[in-house]
Protein backbone atom coordinates (compact mmCIF):
# COMPACT_ATOMS: atom_id res chain seq x y z
CA UNK A 1 0.00 0.00 0.00
CA UNK A 2 1.32 3.42 -0.96
CA UNK A 3 2.65 5.71 1.79
CA UNK A 4 0.89 9.06 1.54
CA UNK A 5 2.61 10.83 4.44
CA UNK A 6 5.86 10.07 6.25
CA UNK A 7 7.58 11.94 9.06
CA UNK A 8 11.21 10.98 9.68
CA UNK A 9 12.91 12.10 12.90
CA UNK A 10 11.03 15.38 13.16
CA UNK A 11 12.42 17.65 15.88
CA UNK A 12 11.06 21.10 16.68
CA UNK A 13 12.46 23.73 19.02
CA UNK A 14 10.84 26.90 20.28
CA UNK A 15 13.61 29.46 20.66
CA UNK A 16 11.81 32.07 22.81
CA UNK A 17 11.66 32.97 25.62
CA UNK A 18 14.05 30.05 26.28
CA UNK A 19 15.08 27.07 24.16
CA UNK A 20 12.38 24.39 24.42
CA UNK A 21 12.43 21.01 22.66
CA UNK A 22 8.75 20.71 21.70
CA UNK A 23 8.81 17.71 19.30
CA UNK A 24 11.31 14.89 19.80
CA UNK A 25 12.24 12.43 17.05
CA UNK A 26 8.74 12.00 15.63
CA UNK A 27 8.62 9.23 13.01
CA UNK A 28 5.54 7.54 11.53
CA UNK A 29 3.77 6.79 8.23
CA UNK A 30 0.20 7.12 7.01
CA UNK A 31 -0.74 4.75 4.20
CA UNK A 32 -3.32 5.26 1.47
CA UNK A 33 -6.87 4.83 2.78
CA UNK A 34 -5.74 4.77 6.43
CA UNK A 35 -7.72 6.72 9.05
CA UNK A 36 -5.34 7.77 11.83
CA UNK A 37 -6.00 9.87 14.93
CA UNK A 38 -3.49 11.71 17.12
CA UNK A 39 -4.30 11.98 20.82
CA UNK A 40 -2.59 13.44 23.86
CA UNK A 41 -2.99 16.00 26.61
CA UNK A 42 -3.11 19.71 25.81
CA UNK A 43 0.38 21.07 25.26
CA UNK A 44 1.91 17.73 24.22
CA UNK A 45 2.71 19.04 20.72
CA UNK A 46 -0.19 17.64 18.64
CA UNK A 47 -1.13 20.87 16.89
CA UNK A 48 2.53 21.88 16.46
CA UNK A 49 3.12 18.55 14.73
CA UNK A 50 0.09 18.98 12.48
CA UNK A 51 1.34 22.43 11.50
CA UNK A 52 4.63 20.88 10.33
CA UNK A 53 2.96 17.93 8.59
CA UNK A 54 0.72 20.34 6.70
CA UNK A 55 3.87 22.15 5.39
CA UNK A 56 2.78 25.43 7.07
CA UNK A 57 5.73 25.40 9.50
CA UNK A 58 9.12 24.82 7.85
CA UNK A 59 11.30 25.54 10.89
CA UNK A 60 12.05 21.98 12.01
CA UNK A 61 14.73 19.29 11.81
CA UNK A 62 14.10 15.99 10.06
CA UNK A 63 12.33 15.03 6.85
CA UNK A 64 8.73 15.17 5.67
CA UNK A 65 7.50 13.17 2.67
CA UNK A 66 4.13 13.76 1.01
CA UNK A 67 2.89 11.45 -1.72
CA UNK A 68 6.32 9.75 -1.54
CA UNK A 69 8.15 12.99 -2.38
CA UNK A 70 10.49 14.85 -0.01
CA UNK A 71 8.94 18.26 0.68
CA UNK A 72 11.39 19.43 3.37
CA UNK A 73 13.44 22.34 2.06
CA UNK A 74 11.09 23.35 -0.76
CA UNK A 75 10.40 27.08 -1.18
CA UNK A 76 7.19 28.70 0.08
CA UNK A 77 5.60 28.94 -3.35
CA UNK A 78 6.15 25.24 -4.08
CA UNK A 79 4.91 24.30 -0.61
CA UNK A 80 1.77 26.38 -1.09
CA UNK A 81 1.06 24.52 -4.34
CA UNK A 82 1.75 21.11 -2.74
CA UNK A 83 -0.48 21.97 0.23
CA UNK A 84 -3.35 23.11 -1.96
CA UNK A 85 -3.13 20.13 -4.31
CA UNK A 86 -2.48 17.23 -1.95
CA UNK A 87 -3.87 18.21 1.47
CA UNK A 88 -7.43 19.01 2.52
CA UNK A 89 -7.96 20.76 5.87
CA UNK A 90 -10.84 20.53 8.32
CA UNK A 91 -10.53 22.58 11.51
CA UNK A 92 -12.54 22.91 14.70
CA UNK A 93 -13.92 26.17 13.33
CA UNK A 94 -15.10 25.97 9.74
CA UNK A 95 -13.56 29.28 8.54
CA UNK A 96 -16.22 29.76 5.87
CA UNK A 97 -16.60 33.20 4.31
CA UNK A 98 -20.02 34.18 5.60
CA UNK A 99 -20.91 36.60 2.78
CA UNK A 100 -20.18 33.94 0.13
CA UNK A 101 -22.57 31.17 -0.87
CA UNK A 102 -21.90 27.57 0.14
CA UNK A 103 -20.93 26.77 -3.47
CA UNK A 104 -18.50 29.72 -3.68
CA UNK A 105 -16.83 28.64 -0.42
CA UNK A 106 -16.28 25.11 -1.71
CA UNK A 107 -14.86 26.39 -5.02
CA UNK A 108 -12.21 28.67 -3.44
CA UNK A 109 -9.26 26.23 -3.09
CA UNK A 110 -9.77 25.00 -6.68
CA UNK A 111 -9.75 28.58 -7.97
CA UNK A 112 -6.51 29.15 -6.09
CA UNK A 113 -4.96 25.98 -7.56
CA UNK A 114 -6.02 27.09 -11.03
CA UNK A 115 -5.91 23.72 -12.77
CA UNK A 116 -9.54 23.68 -13.94
CA UNK A 117 -11.86 26.09 -15.72
CA UNK A 118 -14.52 27.94 -13.66
CA UNK A 119 -17.28 25.69 -15.03
CA UNK A 120 -15.28 22.53 -14.21
CA UNK A 121 -14.66 23.85 -10.69
CA UNK A 122 -18.36 24.56 -10.18
CA UNK A 123 -19.25 21.08 -11.41
CA UNK A 124 -16.68 19.51 -9.07
CA UNK A 125 -17.94 21.59 -6.13
CA UNK A 126 -21.54 20.48 -6.74
CA UNK A 127 -20.34 16.86 -6.91
CA UNK A 128 -18.65 17.18 -3.49
CA UNK A 129 -21.80 18.76 -2.02
CA UNK A 130 -23.83 15.87 -3.46
CA UNK A 131 -21.47 13.31 -1.88
CA UNK A 132 -22.07 15.00 1.50
CA UNK A 133 -25.84 15.27 0.96
CA UNK A 134 -25.97 19.08 1.05
CA UNK A 135 -26.31 20.06 -2.62
CA UNK A 136 -29.70 21.63 -1.79
CA UNK A 137 -27.98 24.42 0.20
CA UNK A 138 -25.44 25.28 -2.55
CA UNK A 139 -26.83 28.78 -3.15
CA UNK A 140 -27.43 29.66 0.50
CA UNK A 141 -25.14 32.11 2.20
CA UNK A 142 -22.69 30.41 4.53
CA UNK A 143 -23.98 32.61 7.38
CA UNK A 144 -27.50 31.16 6.98
CA UNK A 145 -26.82 27.45 7.55
CA UNK A 146 -26.56 25.32 10.71
CA UNK A 147 -23.35 24.37 12.54
CA UNK A 148 -23.51 20.77 11.33
CA UNK A 149 -24.04 21.95 7.75
CA UNK A 150 -21.12 24.37 8.03
CA UNK A 151 -18.76 21.55 8.98
CA UNK A 152 -20.00 19.49 6.01
CA UNK A 153 -19.35 22.45 3.74
CA UNK A 154 -15.84 22.68 5.23
CA UNK A 155 -15.31 18.99 4.40
CA UNK A 156 -16.58 19.53 0.82
CA UNK A 157 -14.12 22.44 0.51
CA UNK A 158 -11.31 20.18 1.80
CA UNK A 159 -12.18 17.61 -0.88
CA UNK A 160 -12.44 19.97 -3.88
CA UNK A 161 -8.89 19.41 -5.20
CA UNK A 162 -9.08 15.62 -4.69
CA UNK A 163 -6.32 15.58 -2.04
CA UNK A 164 -4.39 12.46 -1.06
CA UNK A 165 -4.88 13.21 2.65
CA UNK A 166 -7.30 15.13 4.86
CA UNK A 167 -5.80 16.69 7.98
CA UNK A 168 -8.17 17.62 10.78
CA UNK A 169 -7.52 19.67 13.91
CA UNK A 170 -10.31 18.89 16.39
CA UNK A 171 -12.89 18.72 13.53
CA UNK A 172 -15.66 17.64 15.92
CA UNK A 173 -14.56 19.87 18.82
CA UNK A 174 -17.32 22.38 18.22
CA UNK A 175 -20.14 19.95 17.41
CA UNK A 176 -22.80 18.17 19.43
CA UNK A 177 -22.68 14.36 19.58
CA UNK A 178 -25.11 13.90 16.67
CA UNK A 179 -23.10 16.08 14.29
CA UNK A 180 -19.79 14.69 15.60
CA UNK A 181 -21.03 11.20 14.72
CA UNK A 182 -22.02 12.47 11.26
CA UNK A 183 -18.54 13.89 10.64
CA UNK A 184 -16.93 10.62 11.77
CA UNK A 185 -19.17 8.62 9.41
CA UNK A 186 -18.30 10.93 6.48
CA UNK A 187 -14.57 10.51 7.21
CA UNK A 188 -14.93 6.72 7.56
CA UNK A 189 -16.76 6.52 4.23
CA UNK A 190 -14.06 8.61 2.51
CA UNK A 191 -11.40 6.28 3.91
CA UNK A 192 -13.20 3.01 3.15
CA UNK A 193 -14.79 3.82 -0.20
CA UNK A 194 -12.66 6.59 -1.75
CA UNK A 195 -9.26 5.38 -0.49
CA UNK A 196 -8.59 8.75 1.13
CA UNK A 197 -6.10 8.99 4.01
CA UNK A 198 -7.09 10.94 7.11
CA UNK A 199 -4.97 12.26 9.97
CA UNK A 200 -7.02 13.82 12.74
CA UNK A 201 -5.92 15.48 15.97
CA UNK A 202 -8.70 14.96 18.51
CA UNK A 203 -9.52 14.99 22.23
CA UNK A 204 -12.59 12.84 21.57
CA UNK A 205 -11.76 9.32 22.79
CA UNK A 206 -14.92 7.83 21.25
CA UNK A 207 -13.93 9.29 17.87
CA UNK A 208 -10.31 8.10 18.12
CA UNK A 209 -11.27 4.58 19.23
CA UNK A 210 -13.18 4.06 15.97
CA UNK A 211 -10.25 5.09 13.73
CA UNK A 212 -7.83 2.54 12.25
CA UNK A 213 -4.96 3.59 14.50
CA UNK A 214 -4.24 6.00 17.35
CA UNK A 215 -0.91 7.79 17.65
CA UNK A 216 -0.58 8.69 21.33
CA UNK A 217 1.60 11.68 22.16
CA UNK A 218 3.07 12.86 25.45
CA UNK A 219 5.64 15.60 26.11
CA UNK A 220 6.52 15.97 22.43
CA UNK A 221 7.09 12.26 21.82
CA UNK A 222 5.08 9.39 20.38
CA UNK A 223 4.35 7.15 23.34
CA UNK A 224 1.97 4.67 21.74
N, C-alpha and C positions, 0 to 999 in steps of 0.2 A: 504493500500500500504506500502510495506517495506521501512523503513528508511535506506538509504545507508550511509549517513554522518550526524553526529550531533555534533555541537559545543555547549558546556554548560559553560557559564560564563568564556569565555576565556579572560584573562588579560595578557598583555605583557608589560614589562618595558625594556627600554634601560638604561643601568647603566652608560654609559660614553658618553660624558664628564661629564654630570650631569644626575641625575635620571629623566627619561621622561616616562610618562605613554602613550604608543603608541596605545595599544588596550584596550578598556574598556568594560568589561562585554558583550562580543559578544556571542550571543546565536541564533542559527537557525538550521533548518533541511533541508536536500535535500532528497527527496523520489525517489524511483526507477522510471526511465524513465523521470524524471523532468529535464528541461533545464533552469538553473538559471544563471543570469549574476550579477556581482558585479561592481557597478559604484561608482565614487567619484573623487574628485579633486586629483591631484598629491600630494603625501605626507599624504594622509588621512589614510594610513595603509592597503590598499588593498593587495599589494604584500606581506607585512609582514604577513597578515592573511593567504594568500594562502600557504606561506612557512610553517606555523604551521599546516594547514589542510592537507598538503601533507606529514606530519610526518618528514620533513627535520629539522625543528626547534623544539627542545624539551624543550626549556627554556621559559616556560609560566606557568601561573596559570589557573586552570579550567580543564575541561575534554573534550576529543575528542573521539568520537565513529566512527568506520568505519565498515560497514557491521554488525551493531548492536553489535560490540564488543568494549570494552574499550581498546584503544591503548595507552593512556597516561601512562607513567611510564615504558613502555616496553623497553628492552635494544636495542642498535643500530642494532645488528644483526637481531633481530626479526622485528624491524621496517623496515629495508631494505627489508626483505622478504615480509612483508605486503604491502609495497609501490610498489614493483615490481609486485606482484600478483594482487592487487586490484585497483591500480591507474594507469591510462595512462596520460602522460603529453604532452601537445602541447604548445610550447612557441612562442614568437614573432619571434625569430630566430630559425631555424629548427634544428641546432646542428647535422647535418648529418656528418658522417666521409667521407670526399670528395674522399679519395683513395679507399673506399669500393664501391661495387655495391649497387644499390637500394635494391635488395633482401637481401644482407648481412646486411645492415643497419636495415632493418625491423626485421630481425631474432635476433639481438643482445639482447634485453631484455629477450627473451625466452631462449636463451642460458644461460644467467645469472641465470634465475629462475631454469633451469635444471630439469623441470618436464616432458619433452618430448624428444624423440630421435631426432638426427639431421634431419632425413628424415621427421619426423612428423612436426618439426619446419619449415622446408622449405615448406612443403605442406600448413601449416597454413599461412605462410607469403605470399605465392602466392594467397591464398584465400582472404586475406585482400587487396592485391593489385588489385585483380579482383573486389572486392566490390567498390573500389574507382576508378575503370576504368583506372588503370595505369599498368596493368600486362605486357603490351608491352614494358615497360622500365625497367623491372626487372633486366636485365643484364647490363644496362648502369651504368657507374660510376656516383656517386652522384654529382660530380663536373660538369657533362655534361648535366644536365637537367635544365629546367626553374624554376623560383621562385615559380610559382603556383604549379608545379609538386613537388618541394621540400617540400612544406607544406603538400601536399597530402601524400607524403612518410612519413613525420613526424606523420601524423594521423594514417597511417597504422602501423607504429612502436608502437604508443600509444595503438593500439588495439590488438597487437599480443598475449598478455597474457589473453585476454578476461576479462578486468577489469570491476569492478562494477561502476566505475566513471571515467570520463575524466576531468582533470583539465587543464584549459588553461590560460596562462598569456599573454594577448594581442595577441592572435593567428592570428588576421588579421592586426595587427599594421604595418606590413611591406609589405602589399599587396595592389595592386590597387583595384578599386571597383569591377571589374569583378571577380577577384580571391577571394576577401573577400566574395562576394555573394556565390561563389562556396563552400567555407569553411563553411559558415553558413548553406547552404543547406545540406551538408554532415552531420554536427552536428545534424540538425533537423531530418534527416532521421534516424540517429543512435538512437536518442531519441524516435521518433515515432514508428519505426519499429523493433528496436532491444532491446528496453526497457532499453537503457543505460542512466545513469544520467550524466549530464554535469554541471560543475561549471566554469564559464569563467569570468575572470577579463578583462574588456574592457573600452576603452574611446569612443568607437564607439556607439553613441546613436542609430543610425539606427539598428545596430546589436542587441543591448540590448532590444530595443522596440519589437523585434520579438521573444524574448525568453519568456518562460512561466512566469517568475517572475524576477524582478530586486531587488537586495538588494542594497540600497543606503547607502554609507558610508560618514561620515564627522567627521574629528578630532578624529579618532579612535573608533567611535561609529556607530552602525546601526541607521540611521535616517529615513529610509523608506523602 
